[in-house]
Amino acid sequence: TGKVVWAKNNEIQTTTVRGLAGGDDDDALPDGERLPVVPRDLGACELYPQSIKHNCNGRFIAVCGDGEFIIYTAQALRNKAY
């Protein structure tokens, strides 16, 4: 779906990169050019994330850190399991 999810300290952020590079050759960005993304805050995580993993269909993400993991929904960062 073109989503990118990352952690900045305890904050989880996401953005969509689908369609940013442009489909036409006129609008296409050259290789190595920075993409103009607008990050969206999903919320704060309860632990300090050391890694983020997603399941194969992209509906859930697991945030791992401090010897624990929490499973969240990828859309709204709601807890699904501890």
C-alpha positions as CSV (number, residue, x, y, z in Angstrom):
1,T,0.0,0.0,0.0
2,G,3.0,2.3,0.0
3,K,3.1,3.0,3.7
4,V,6.2,3.6,5.7
5,V,6.2,3.4,9.5
6,W,9.0,4.5,11.8
7,A,9.8,5.5,15.4
8,K,11.2,8.8,16.6
9,N,11.9,8.2,20.3
10,N,8.6,7.0,21.7
11,E,6.5,8.5,18.9
12,I,5.4,6.3,16.0
13,Q,5.0,8.1,12.7
14,T,3.8,7.0,9.3
15,T,3.6,8.4,5.7
16,T,2.4,7.2,2.3
17,V,4.9,7.1,-0.6
18,R,2.6,5.8,-3.2
19,G,2.3,8.2,-6.1
20,L,5.0,10.6,-4.9
21,A,7.5,9.9,-7.6
22,G,4.9,10.5,-10.4
23,G,3.7,8.1,-13.0
24,D,4.6,10.2,-16.1
25,D,8.2,10.8,-17.2
26,D,7.4,14.6,-17.0
27,D,6.6,14.4,-13.3
28,A,9.1,11.7,-12.4
29,L,11.8,12.6,-9.8
30,P,15.4,11.8,-10.8
31,D,17.2,9.0,-8.9
32,G,18.6,10.0,-5.6
33,E,16.2,12.9,-5.1
34,R,14.5,13.3,-1.7
35,L,10.8,12.5,-1.6
36,P,8.5,15.3,-0.3
37,V,6.7,13.3,2.5
38,V,4.4,14.6,5.2
39,P,4.7,12.5,8.4
40,R,1.5,11.7,10.3
41,D,1.8,11.0,14.1
42,L,0.1,7.7,15.1
43,G,0.7,8.2,18.8
44,A,3.1,7.5,21.6
45,C,4.4,4.0,22.3
46,E,4.5,2.6,25.9
47,L,8.1,1.4,25.5
48,Y,11.2,2.6,23.8
49,P,11.1,0.9,20.4
50,Q,14.2,-0.9,19.3
51,S,12.6,-2.6,16.3
52,I,9.3,-2.4,14.4
53,K,7.9,-5.4,12.5
54,H,4.7,-5.8,10.5
55,N,2.7,-8.9,9.6
56,C,2.3,-10.0,6.0
57,N,-1.0,-8.2,5.2
58,G,0.1,-5.0,6.9
59,R,-2.8,-4.7,9.4
60,F,-0.7,-4.9,12.5
61,I,2.7,-3.8,13.7
62,A,4.8,-5.2,16.6
63,V,7.0,-2.8,18.5
64,C,9.8,-4.5,20.3
65,G,12.0,-3.0,23.0
66,D,13.0,-3.2,26.6
67,G,12.6,-7.0,26.6
68,E,8.9,-6.7,25.7
69,F,6.7,-6.4,22.6
70,I,3.3,-4.8,21.9
71,I,1.1,-5.5,18.9
72,Y,-0.7,-2.4,17.5
73,T,-3.1,-1.8,14.6
74,A,-1.2,-0.1,11.8
75,Q,-4.0,2.4,11.1
76,A,-4.6,4.0,14.5
77,L,-2.0,2.5,16.9
78,R,-4.5,0.7,19.1
79,N,-3.2,-2.1,21.4
80,K,-4.1,-5.6,20.2
81,A,-1.9,-7.7,22.5
82,Y,0.9,-7.4,25.0
